[in-house]
Amino acid sequence: MPSVNIRQLRDTRRLKAWLRAGKTVELRERDKLIARIVPERNANQKPANWPNFETIAKEIIGERVLPNVILEDRGRY
């Protein structure tokens, strides 16, 4: 398990690299363990797939074309 001293926290690149790799990092002061920094478990998950809204709208509305009443009422604005 990698460890980092409090003074070494200025080098956040190495700390971020360890956390992105899923490693728990020990935070030490004068060789005494103060805390453990644990990476987020959801960090490695892929983003959720969005539904196909166009297909869902066609199922609900069909082939009808709805007028854009709001923009027509506003005029040029």
Phi, psi and omega per residue, in radians:
M1 nan 2.190 3.137
P2 -1.200 2.622 3.092
S3 -2.285 2.681 -3.133
V4 -2.394 2.470 3.100
N5 -1.479 2.788 -3.113
I6 -1.050 -0.689 3.113
R7 -1.155 -0.489 -3.131
Q8 -1.395 -0.075 3.127
L9 -1.148 -0.271 3.080
R10 -1.107 -0.526 3.107
D11 -1.507 1.442 -3.058
T12 -1.368 -0.289 -3.141
R13 -1.073 -0.805 -3.125
R14 -1.174 -0.725 3.123
L15 -1.085 -0.797 3.126
K16 -1.108 -0.669 3.137
A17 -1.107 -0.747 3.118
W18 -1.118 -0.774 -3.116
L19 -1.160 -0.686 3.092
R20 -1.135 -0.514 3.106
A21 -1.371 -0.082 3.093
G22 1.559 0.264 -3.119
K23 -1.604 2.493 3.022
T24 -1.467 2.336 -3.079
V25 -1.962 2.324 3.098
E26 -1.571 2.340 3.077
L27 -1.782 2.144 -3.054
R28 -2.165 2.627 2.998
E29 -2.307 2.073 -3.088
R30 0.912 0.837 3.091
D31 1.099 0.264 3.042
K32 -1.889 2.324 -3.133
L33 -1.208 2.180 3.116
I34 -1.797 -0.795 -3.068
A35 -2.746 2.903 3.011
R36 -2.077 2.291 3.087
I37 -1.724 2.017 -3.051
V38 -1.828 2.285 3.141
P39 -1.216 2.709 3.084
E40 -1.128 2.335 -3.129
R41 -1.242 -0.526 -3.099
N42 -1.440 -0.010 -3.073
A43 -1.154 -0.508 -3.095
N44 -1.598 -0.074 -3.117
Q45 -1.359 2.580 3.091
K46 -1.354 2.651 3.103
P47 -1.132 2.658 -3.108
A48 -1.170 2.567 3.089
N49 -1.390 2.284 3.107
W50 -1.425 2.546 3.093
P51 -1.223 2.780 3.106
N52 -1.450 1.707 -3.045
F53 -1.167 -0.562 3.139
E54 -1.126 -0.738 3.120
T55 -1.157 -0.725 3.128
I56 -1.129 -0.712 3.124
A57 -1.130 -0.673 3.102
K58 -1.150 -0.612 3.096
E59 -1.155 -0.667 -3.093
I60 -1.406 -0.866 -3.016
I61 -1.593 -0.586 -3.061
G62 1.510 -2.545 -3.098
E63 -1.639 0.083 -3.134
R64 -1.129 2.555 3.068
V65 -1.859 2.080 -3.114
L66 -1.541 2.369 3.124
P67 -1.256 2.611 3.104
N68 -1.618 1.394 -3.015
V69 -1.173 -0.636 -3.066
I70 -1.104 -0.838 -3.121
L71 -1.189 -0.598 3.126
E72 -1.177 -0.625 3.135
D73 -1.255 -0.474 -3.086
R74 -1.368 -0.278 -3.114
G75 1.355 -2.321 -3.082
R76 -1.388 -0.210 -3.125
Y77 -1.580 nan nan
